[in-house]
Each structure stands twice: as structure tokens, then as C-alpha cells.
Amino acid sequence: MVSLKILFTCVLAIPNITGNATSVRNGVTVAGGIGSGNATNQLHLPSGLVVDDDQTVIIADTWNHRIIQWKKDDTNGQVVAGGKGLGNRMDQLNYPSDVLIDKVTNSFLICDQNNRRVVRWSRLSSTTQGEILINNIFCYGLFMDDQRYLYVSDIGMHGVRRYQMGDTNGILVAGGNRAGSGLNQFKLPTYLFVDRQQNVYVSDRDNNRVMKWGKGATEGIIVAGDQEKGSALTQLSSPHGLFIDTLGAIHVVDSGNHRVIRWVQTDKKQGTVMVGGNGLGSRANQFYSPEDLSFDPHGNLYVTDRYNHRVQRFSFE
Ligand SMILES: *[C@@H]1O[C@H](CO)[C@@H](O)[C@H](O)[C@H]1NC(C)=O
């Protein structure tokens, strides 16, 4: 059990969301939320995030070119990678978009997007720089499965590559057929999730859909969204972060609709709003272009609320 994003698929039961409670479901700000800036109590257009077992939130603080972690109930974060300004030195990042935890090596894997590389930073407090794992890839999202394969979405090639640790070439496992709306194509693949059967789920941003590629498949199937940008429950608008639970329910950040929506396998025609969906704004039940999501072991949901420069936590008890 190595990556938190997959760990939770084994232990986590996402609670049922019923009735009209979504309109009053409020989030609590656990990081940032006091305007954009580079102080350690601020974020600036955050993107990917992951939550550790002890509810520490680790955030790709994209426009601050750093990864910052906030322990539970902290009022300030702690910079754990980058934060030395934009650049390509080994102690710098350049618009990092996503981060995950590799428990085996006790390190963070980071998509250092504008440096076109995936880097590893040890979690030891003595760490001052990273090391390059993969070069020359225009990465967006990262995922590590329970066999420790690393999956990287590539917005240059409009595909997803899979890497064995130590291998720098990887193999194409989805897309890679130029940008388009065919079933074997993506138009800007953002975040991804891989289940225990090695099905690869991808938020296909500019096609406004979530795709599922079976192991060895040459094309995917649409599992959420109808490809038209819109706000009906059958639609998505710029999907980003996603999480698939053990029952196969798809939880996806529907950024353009400022909501998180869930599709269950038994009803593939439309989703149910989990949180947000109350228009663009900064109230506790609103988002402004949310980006990624993560669950902790208690089933609490964390969302990077990008243009509000904050991370919101939602509890469903
Ligand atoms: C933080 O922001 C200040 C003010 O905008 C700027 O002068 C400084 O260089 C920034 N620090 C880093 C590490 O980027």
C-alpha cells in the first residue's frame, strides 16, 4: 500500500448524499482563504492536493511555485518543496500542478509542469532540493497504483503514460492520438485515477467528460458527462480532480460549474451534486473554479478552491 490516493479506495466508504442538503452544505477553510499571496498562511491559485492519514493537507501551490503542507488545525502552512521563486534549479519548481505521497520512499512526487518534468522530494525535514524522475513530459496529473506504477497525464501528447519506478520512458496506456473528441482521444487530460483492476479514469477537460480506459484498451468509454459543456446534471464543464470509490462511484470536480458531482455506476446518465453548485462565489457553500479533490480516511472531502486561494473541507456525518 504505497500511495494515499489508492489507499483510500481500499478503506473508504463515501457516504450517501441525499435530498436537498447540498444547497446548505458548507465547507470549512483549512488552508489559505485570505487572498492570494506567498506568506505561509496564503495560497496563490492552488491546483492538485493530497491528504495524509493524519489529515495533513499537501497542496500544489501553483502560482507560488511551491508545495505546502498544512497540518490539521494549523493556521500556517509549511513549504515542503520549492518556494524559491520560479525556475528550473533543483531547489525550484515552475507552476507545479499536482502532488502525491509515495509512502515507500517517504517522498512527494510532483508534476513540475512548466519545467516539463516529474520530480521527487523527500519528506525528511532536512530536504532542500528534489531529484528528477521523468524529464521532457508536459505533465498535469499524477497517480500511483497499488503495484507502485506511476501514471502521468501528458497535455502535450493528450495521453496518459505509465511508468515503472526507475523507468524514464514509460508506456502509453490511454490516448496519445492527438487532441480530439474521438473515443481514442483526449482534449487536455487533467487529473486521473486508476482502480485495482488497472482501469484508468481521466478527466478530459476540453471534451467535458470523464473517460475510462480498461487495461490494454485502444479506446475509452465515456463514464460521466455528455461532451457538451453545460450545467445540467448530465453535463460537466471543465472536469478536473477525480476519485473513484470501491463501488465504482465517480467523484469529479466540475470546475466550470463550481461544484463537485458524483456519478454512481447504476445511474450513468446523470450525477448528483455533492458540494457547491451554488454559483461562483466565496461563501462557505460556493467555489470559484475548484480544481482537485482528495478524501481523508474518515471520509472528509477536501477541495482546492482555486480562485478563492483556499482549500475547503466538507464532512458528511
Ligand atoms: C513573495 O512576494 C513578494 C511580494 O510580492 C516578493 O517580493 C517575493 O519575491 C516573493 N517571494 C518569493 C519566494 O517568491
The ligand as a Gaussian input file, in Angstrom:
#p B3LYP/6-31G(d) Opt

LIG

0 1
 C        6.854000      36.884000      -2.256000
 O        6.139000      38.043000      -2.650000
 C        6.874000      39.223000      -2.516000
 C        5.920000      40.394000      -2.773000
 O        5.164000      40.193000      -3.930000
 C        8.070000      39.187000      -3.463000
 O        8.840000      40.362000      -3.357000
 C        8.931000      37.974000      -3.118000
 O        9.971000      37.842000      -4.039000
 C        8.098000      36.706000      -3.100000
 N        8.905000      35.602000      -2.598000
 C        9.125000      34.514000      -3.299000
 C        9.963000      33.471000      -2.628000
 O        8.674000      34.326000      -4.398000

